[in-house]
Amino acid sequence: MAAPSLLNWRRVSSFTGPVPRARHGHRAVAIRELMIIFGGGNEGIADELHVYNTATNQWFLPAVRGDIPPGCAAHGFVCDGTRILVFGGMVEYGRYSNELYELQASRWLWKKVKPHPPPSGLPPCPRLGHSFSLYGNKCYLFGGLANESEDSNNNVPRYLNDFYELELQHGSGVVGWSIPVTKGVVPSPRESHTAVIYCKKDSGGPKMYVFGGMCGARLDDLWQLDLETMSWSKPETKGTVPLPRSLHTASVIGNKMYIFGGWVPHKGENTETSPHDCEWRCTSSFSYLNLDTTEWTTLVSDSQEDKKNSRPRPRAGHCAVAIGTRLYFWSGRDGYKKALNSQVCCKDLWYLDTEKPPAPSQVQLIKATTNSFHVKWDEVSTVEGYLLQLSTDLPYQAASSDSSAAPNMQGVRMDPHRQGSNNIVPNSINDTINSTKTEQPATKETSMKNKPDFKALTDSNAILYPSLASNASNHNSHVVDMLRKNEGPHTSANVGVLSSCLDVRTVIPETSVSSTVSSTQTMVTQQTIKTESSSTNGAVVKDETSLTTFSTKSEVDETYALPATKISRVETHATAMPFSKETPSNPVATMKAGERQWCDVGIFKNNTALVSQFYLLPKGKQSISKVGNADVPDYSLLKKQDLVPGTGYRFRVAAINGCGIGPFSKISEFKTCIPGFPGAPSAVRISKNVEGIHLSWEPPTSPSGNILEYSAYLAIRTAQIQDNPSQLVFMRIYCGLKTSCTVTAGQLANAHIDYTSRPAIVFRISAKNEKGYGPATQVRWLQGNNKKAPLN
């Protein structure tokens, strides 16, 4: 974690949608990138459910239905998958609740649930300010504040330290309450404390950590409950313990419990001589406890002033949510004027990255041309951009070269597409067909509709800093019809913005169109399908071969197809491009043996880029500018170089957040196309018919002449594959001029089910012109977990 002076807080602005009114005593949970807020009070108790999509910077009010609970504050609020549980809280002044509600966020459906009472003893009494923590299939309730008076207007507070366990049913519903028998000294009664559950990765069982709270005075004690032995203890801690507090938040990221804000005793007050603090104030202090070493670290002390408004102002009763390694904070009260008996609430939303982002997936090729690559990589949640780099074995042109000059083509030899004459293509890297990969649903043909492209932070993959990579959004956008999950009669309910989109990729060669899909309003469990086109070049199959072997070791990703009643995930990715033996591999003259010169392509907001040039760093010199805490070159001072046809390039990518640039991905290798060969077929579709399945595609958008024929191949079962699953064996199932064919049930009975990722049948389709066959499009047709015949 960064030192206190390096914390890079971000205040969120320019969001859209209905922003909830400021409040305190509300609660929040996260479902993927959604922050879901319920309850709280300020001029009345709020009863709406608000959702903030951290990826699209958008607030929305889902259309909830069912047994909608009354508004409440200081309640228990936990999330189990897409199920949310609400327990207790204040429903009006002096009147507290002990009712339990369940929200199925997949349908925004509320349901009041009635757990069985404990086998011995009474169920939990009505309360507020308790902790309610989830681990596995159980919720753990501790403490809170009850009203001893039956008259809600006559509030007689009673602090609690009782402990309950609530067993949940899988998916929906609860079993009942129980009162575990615990060992050791029980923490003193309290309310407005926090409790988190943490389990070490390699050893030990889950433990619940209770910190702070209120029992007439603020507390700063830390308690640990071993949930396996049910033993209470007070762990010894190192470092500076945060001030006594209540109404703070505690969030676990990794092995750290982050404590932010809350009410603390007034400056100068001696908590030992003043057990009932009459004056209090809010704080913006920020600390974490390493749960492995029980050492406190202060990130923002209580005495640090913030004259630049560079971090959240002091507050209590706010909410905090961890999404990935990012912490979000919203609203809360920032003071209390006792003389006026009034409070002031914040309405601001902040986030803080707690560590550098993880490495993204390998860069994947969507399409290659003679002088450009359209590439993508999997999104990393809660990042602000990506640094894309490449390297090449071409002689490194230092910054002395003219950026406007034509590429240096000396020594570059074109790699001709060799034509195989055997039934089995040798399994060498130079003879591997490099193909795009796509997946289609098992029973439904996808169709296209024009829609705008919604992305998290921008309408396009705008480059944050000047870059030679072209904006991928310059291509036309298409949206494949969404296949909704069968939710019964409630499928068409009005619901909120989708939390995460799945990719649907169809292949597009050379200059063809690429498209990405936007988030649309749908249910949390539903997945919007994206389409994106791709193509590659590589070795070819020319003659009437009936059986062909290809290596799949270099394939970067896979795509998915499920039964029509479920969501289909379809991605098209090109396989990593092998280098030809004839590609020049001269070492960079200015580099030592074994070293590799990495050049920046640029910094991008989104996870795609069209790369036609890259930046050259000056010899022995770098001009550095800042992106948050990340050092990057000043691109305005750098020269540029074009990509060269028929040349291999290596790519890697790193994510950037407020803590800086994270580690780089694994390296991918691609090769620019050689002029004259056709591109890959595009827009592959699969649908069932009476004979088997119907396979169709669109011609290459860059045929480079007349298309003479197409070939379609099916991966089949052989002993060779059983011995080496990474090497697929393909049988040609079609050769002709038509852009469609029927794959019979008999042919499918011999299909190999590829289990390298998700079970799928693999097809490849390529086009031939006067010069020969071009790159192949690979299609993975998902079969779910069905090991039977594919049409069953």
C-alpha positions, -999 to +999 in steps of 0.1 A: +000+000+000+012+035-008+025+057+020-001+082+033+013+111+012+009+090-020-027+080-015-045+089-047-081+096-038-105+102-067-138+120-064-164+107-089-181+133-110-201+135-142-222+105-133-256+100-149-290+087-136-310+095-105-285+102-077-299+092-043-304+119-017-277+123+009-281+102+041-264+083+069-270+049+084-274+033+050-257+001+039-241-011+007-229-043-009-212-051-042-223-075-070-195-076-095-191-039-105-225-028-091-227-010-058-261-016-043-274+008-016-304+004+007-319+024+035-305+052+057-320+084+069-320+121+065-353+139+068-370+106+070-359+070+064-352+060+028-369+030+014-355+030-022-329+006-035-303+025-055-276+010-077-244+026-090-226+009-119-189+016-113-180+006-148-205+030-166-205+057-139-243+055-138-269+055-111-302+037-115-333+027-096-342-009-104-379-018-106-382-039-075-413-060-067-425-086-042-424-082-005-407-048-005-394-040+030-400-007+048-372+017+048-347+012+076-314+025+089-285+010+107-296-025+096-277-056+086-270-060+049-250-088+033-246-103-002-244-140-011-238-142-049-267-123-063-289-127-032-290-099-006-302-103+030-315-074+051-320-078+089-333-055+115-326-017+117-346+013+127-379+016+108-390+048+126-377+068+155-376+045+186-390+015+167-366-012+156-371-043+136-360-080+138-375-089+104-355-106+076-359-099+039-342-115+009-336-097-024-329-118-056-310-092-075-312-113-107-349-104-108-350-075-083-375-096-064-380-090-026-392-118-003-399-118+034-384-149+050-392-164+084-363-184+098-370-210+124-363-199+160-333-213+179-337-248+193-332-233+227-336-196+235-354-167+218-348-153+184-329-120+181-348-091+195-355-059+174-323-039+171-302-014+152-265-008+149-256-045+149-231-063+128-243-089+103-215-109+085-216-137+060-192-166+056-201-197+036-238-205+041-241-187+075-246-152+087-233-141+120-252-115+141-235-097+170-246-069+193-266-038+185-289-015+204-324-024+216-352-002+230-363-015+265-395+006+263-426-007+246-434+029+238-414+039+207-416+075+218-399+067+251-365+053+240-347+034+267-315+021+251-300-013+259-267-023+244-264-059+233-236-084+230-256-115+221-244-137+192-265-156+167-259-178+137-283-179+107-281-208+084-290-202+048-304-225+022-286-227-011-298-201-036-328-188-018-344-190+017-330-197+051-331-225+076-331-209+110-314-192+139-291-209+164-272-196+195-237-210+193-220-217+226-188-197+227-156-199+248-136-171+263-145-136+274-173-121+253-168-086+240-187-059+260-221-048+247-220-023+219-236-009+187-224+009+156-193-013+156-179-033+126-173-070+121-155-086+092-146-123+085-112-133+072-096-166+065-059-170+057-051-186+024-028-213+035-037-220+071-063-216+098-101-214+097-123-183+093-122-157+120-145-127+127-129-094+138-150-069+158-137-034+161-149-003+180-185+007+185-204+026+211-217+017+246-221+052+261-185+059+250-166+052+218-145+020+218-112+011+202-109-025+212-103-054+187-119-088+192-114-121+174-138-150+172-126-183+157-157-196+139-145-232+140-138-234+177-162-205+187-135-190+209-133-153+216-100-136+222-083-102+221-054-104+197-023-084+206-016-057+180+013-036+169+014-001+155-009+028+163-044+018+171-071+041+155-089+065+179-120+051+196-149+053+172-184+043+161-203+046+128-171+039+109-167+013+081-145-017+079-136-033+045-114-063+038-092-063+006-066-091+005-053-095+041-061-060+052-090-045+071-094-009+061-110+014+087-123+048+076-142+076+092-166+075+121-174+094+152-145+099+176-142+117+209-137+155+208-102+167+208-088+170+243-114+148+258-100+121+282-120+090+275-107+074+306-122+101+329-152+107+307-169+073+302-199+089+285-186+113+259-210+142+255-193+157+226-181+140+194-169+149+160-165+131+127-131+120+114-115+113+080-087+092+095-078+061+075-060+030+088-056-007+080-050-038+101-029-065+086-050-095+096-021-119+092+003-100+115-023-079+135-003-047+129-020-014+125-008+011+098-020+047+097-026+060+062-043+093+070-039+104+106-066+123+125-044+154+127-037+156+090-055+186+074-068+186+039-067+221+026-070+210-011-101+189-008-080+160-022-097+134+000-132+127+015-140+152+043-147+138+078-179+117+081-197+090+100-226+067+091-213+065+055-210+033+035-180+016+020-178-011-007-148-030-020-149-038-057-117-056-067-089-037-050-108-004-051-127+011-021-158+032-028-172+056-001-205+074-004-224+099+017-227+099+055-231+127+080-202+151+083-212+167+116-238+172+143-249+206+157-262+196+191-275+231+199-297+230+167-303+192+170-295+189+133-270+171+111-254+177+078-250+149+053-225+145+025-235+137-011-201+129-025-188+096-040-151+088-037-129+058-045-093+048-036-072+021-052-055+002-025-028-016-046-016-018-082-039-037-106-031-073-115-017-083-149-043-084-177-047-115-199-024-119-229-030-096-258-053-113-283-055-106-320-088-096-334-076-090-369-043-084-388-036-065-420-004-059-439+005-030-417-018-030-386-032-052-359-066-049-342-059-063-307-078-068-274-073-081-240-096-090-211-108-061-191-094-056-156-120-043-132-116-008-116-086+005-137-081+038-153-063+027-184-039+003-201-003+006-213+002-014-245+038-022-256+053-041-285+088-053-296+101-067-328+132-085-341+135-059-369+166-037-365+156-011-339+154+024-355+164+048-328+148+082-324+171+096-351+149+082-378+123+104-394+089+095-381+073+105-414+096+083-435+085+051-451+093+019-431+127+004-436+120-026-458+156-037-464+162-072-454+125-080-450+116-112-470+080-121-476+068-153-461+050-172-489+021-194-480+034-229-485+010-255-499+008-288-482+009-320-503+003-345-475-029-355-458-013-345-425+002-311-422+035-313-402+030-299-366+057-273-368+053-237-358+056-225-394+028-248-406+003-240-379-028-224-393-034-193-373-070-187-370-096-166-353-119-182-328-156-177-323-183-195-305-220-197-313-250-208-293-260-244-297-295-239-310-301-203-320-287-182-349-275-148-338-287-117-356-274-081-357-290-049-347-274-014-348-269+001-314-245+026-299-214+014-281-215+021-244-183+018-226-174+024-189-157+058-192-160+069-228-179+062-260-147+050-276-114+037-267-100+071-265-063+072-260-054+090-227-021+102-241-011+108-277-006+075-294-003+060-329-029+033-321-061+041-340-093+043-321-111+010-325-144+027-322-140+042-357-155+009-369-192+005-372-209-010-342-233-039-342-251-057-314-260-093-314-294-101-300-293-108-263-302-143-253-319-139-219-317-164-192-350-183-186-362-167-154-398-178-158-427-152-160-405-124-148-381-123-177-394-091-191-393-071-158-378-036-160-344-040-145-311-021-141-279-019-160-260-051-166-231-055-143-208-074-167-209-081-204-197-112-220-180-111-254-194-125-286-167-124-313-172-131-349-143-128-373-135-100-396-104-099-418-082-071-429-102-039-434-135-053-422-158-040-395-153-047-358-180-042-333-184-041-295-217-041-276-228-017-250-242-024-216-280-023-218-307-024-192-311-060-181-310-083-151-278-088-131-274-124-141-281-118-177-252-112-201-251-088-230-234-103-260-206-085-278-195-091-314-161-084-327-145-094-359-111-108-364-087-124-388-051-136-389-027-150-414-006-181-413+002-213-430-025-226-454-041-258-466-044-257-504-052-291-519-080-316-514-067-327-480-091-348-460-073-348-427-052-320-413-034-315-380-030-282-363-014-272-330-035-252-306-008-245-281-006-208-291-043-202-288-050-173-265-086-176-255-118-194-260-154-186-266-186-202-253-219-214-266-247-227-243-282-240-248-307-215-260-323-212-226-291-199-211-267-170-219-243-176-248-208-163-246-192-160-279-157-146-284-136-145-315-099-144-309-070-149-332-044-174-322-009-161-315+010-156-347+041-177-351+071-162-367+082-175-401+117-189-405+121-163-432+112-134-410+143-114-403+155-117-367+184-093-366+192-084-330+188-047-320+222-032-326+220-010-295+209-038-272+229-064-253+223-101-262+192-114-246+176-080-239+144-069-256+135-034-265+099-026-256+083+003-273+050+020-262+020+019-285+001+041-261-022+043-231-058+034-236-090+037-216-106+006-229-093-029-238-090-027-276-065-009-299-059-007-336-021-006-339-004+007-370+026+025-354+046+027-322+069+051-304+106+049-304+125+058-272+156+080-276+189+062-271+198+063-234+172+089-226+136+090-214+114+120-208+091+111-179+056+124-171+031+113-145-001+093-149-013+092-113+016+075-096+027+059-129+057+070-148+052+071-186+072+087-214+062+121-227+049+109-261+050+143-276+088+141-276+090+107-292+094+096-328+071+070-345+076+040-366+051+021-389+045-016-388+060-036-416+042-063-437+051-099-431+068-091-398+064-106-364+057-084-333+055-093-296+029-076-275+023-071-238-001-049-218-003-036-182-032-020-163-030+014-146-049+027-116-043+053-089-014+033-074+005+032-107+012+007-135+007-030-126+026-060-139+027-068-176+007-096-191+023-127-207+038-120-241+018-127-273+033-129-308+015-118-340+026-113-376+014-088-401-002-101-433+015-106-466-002-088-495-022-108-520-038-135-499-075-134-490-087-124-455-106-147-432-143-154-436-165-134-412-199-134-394-200-171-388-234-185-377-245-219-365-281-231-363-297-265-361-316-282-389-331-316-395-299-330-409-276-317-382-264-281-382-262-253-407-229-235-409-228-202-427-203-173-431-197-141-450-170-137-476-137-119-466-140-082-469-105-082-484-105-110-509-075-097-528-089-110-560-116-136-568-125-162-542-121-196-559-134-218-530-140-221-493-130-250-471-146-259-438-130-283-413-142-301-382-119-312-353-124-350-349-116-376-323-083-395-328-059-413-306-034-386-314-056-360-296-060-382-266-022-384-263-018-347-269-050-326-263-032-294-274-029-308-310-062-309-328-068-331-359-092-316-385-112-333-413-124-313-442-162-314-443-168-289-471-151-275-502-169-252-527-180-217-537-211-215-514-208-196-482-227-222-462-227-259-456-246-286-437-227-306-411-246-339-408-254-357-375-230-385-387-201-361-390-209-345-357-209-379-341-171-381-348-165-346-335-138-340-309-151-322-278-124-298-268-121-295-230-091-271-229-115-245-216-152-251-218-165-281-237-169-272-274-168-285-309-142-267-331-147-257-367-123-238-390-132-220-423-108-204-448-110-188-483-088-193-513-080-169-542-055-172-571-026-169-547-038-196-523-056-200-490-057-172-465-061-173-427-088-195-411-116-185-389-120-208-358-154-214-343-159-230-309-195-243-305-201-247-268-217-279-256-222-270-220-211-299-198-228-325-220-204-353-229-230-370-251-236-365-288-237-327-296-272-327-309-287-345-279 
